[in-house]
Amino acid sequence: MKKCFPYKWELVFWLFIAFFFNQADRQIFNVLLLDIQNDLGLTPDRMGLVGTALLLVNGLLLPVAGILGDRVSKKWIIVGALLLWSISTMLTGLSTGLPALILLRSVATGGGEAFYSPSANKLISENHSGDTRATAISVHQMALYLGFIVSGIIATMVAKSLGWRSAFFIFGGGGIILAGLMAWRLRPDTVGSREESLGTLISGGLRAFLKSPTALLLTLALAGFNFSGQAFLIWMPTCLQENFGLDSTRAAFDASFYMQAAAAIGIIIGARLSDRYAEKYPAARIWALVAGLVLGAPFFYMIGKAGTEAGVCAAMAGYGLFKGVYDSNLVASLYEVIAPRFRAMATSFYFMFSFLISCFSPWLLGILKPAIGLDGGMSLMGVVYLVSAIPLIIAIRYTLKKDRYTESTC
């Protein structure tokens, strides 16, 4: 008798594709930044402001997303979020200036994307036990890498033939079709109890997060990780174009392929090792985060110092490998110290606080660009990356043992 494909992996498949479009819709702006900037006559600091505004809106709305994820159907949150950011992506292609970009790209697209992550990660967690959880989350996370690579190449090819606006129309339209398919295929999921008042749920989730020193230290580390990473994602294609005279297609490929392909390897290594040793060594998941930052920081620093295209690509690959190791336990490490009941809300606070701290890096790099150049800015981000490991080491040494969630702490 033919064995049916388990629904828990079909779920990961659909969420993988949704997350692909989530990240693709972000990356097409980054790889076409110079085209948009030149067409609309905007300055580097204003282009950086668009990226900063997206992260700011995303961070501010994450608590709302977490509340909904713990209270209503996660299936419909995910489908609705996908539909919203896809429509907004399509409309971004109609932008004529900075106000339209901020409204459609930052507010509407960022707002839609904010609702996806808490519900998607909690839905995966509900369908995967401890022995497959980090692996399932990591497979889902790999869509981020594929989204950046594929979308960058396709978007620049479309832009060369049909103009930058067409790329937004195509990817936005694809997301709308996917929303319909997911509404059909995803099963109803567990909905939180509504007997508890909304105020009690919010205060309980916030208290669970804030009363865990380990969760707060993980958030500080994630803020540094994102501060550097967002600056890289938004400005690296432009950096390659300006430093080495690459066309937009080649710059998009170099800025995404080497880093993201290596990250796909790193995330599998990190996930399998942590899933194997997490039960025996409670700090295994956080040690994976430390390794990702400490070992990746020198490569990040060298991105700005390497004087050749080959050297920069090699540095990006090294950075990507250890970025993947960090990504493999980015969410699973938080779940080590948060009870299941509050995990969607805790994930939202986790990303919210880190985004609110890190969201200024694209704008800051745009301001610093005339003074130190984008390559100097990338090296500066490498230093931030290394410093971000300090809160994790403090957590391992002083707080994790007390904060770690077990069934007896329910």
Secondary structure, DSSP 4 states (H G I P E B T S, - for coil): -PPPPPHHHHHHHHHHHHHHHHHHHHHHHHHTHHHHHHHHT--HHHHHHHHHHHHHHHHHHHHHHHHHHTTS-HHHHHHHHHHHHHHHHHHHTT--SHHHIIIIIIIIIHHHHHTHHHHHHHHHHHHS-HHHHHHHHHHHHHHHHHHHHHHHHHHHHHHHHH-HHHHHHHHHHHHHHHHHHHHHHSPP-----SSS-HHHHHHHHHHHHHT-HHHHHHHHHHHHHHHHHHHHHHHHHHHHHHHH---HHHHHHHHHHHHHHHHHHHHHHHHHHHHHHTTTSTTHHHHHHHHHHHHHHHHHHHHHH--SHHHHHHHHHHHHHHHHHHHTTTTHHHHTSS-GGGHHHHHHHHHHHHHHHHTTHHHHHHHHHHHHHHHHHHHHHHHHHHHTTHHHHHIIIIIHHHH---GGG-
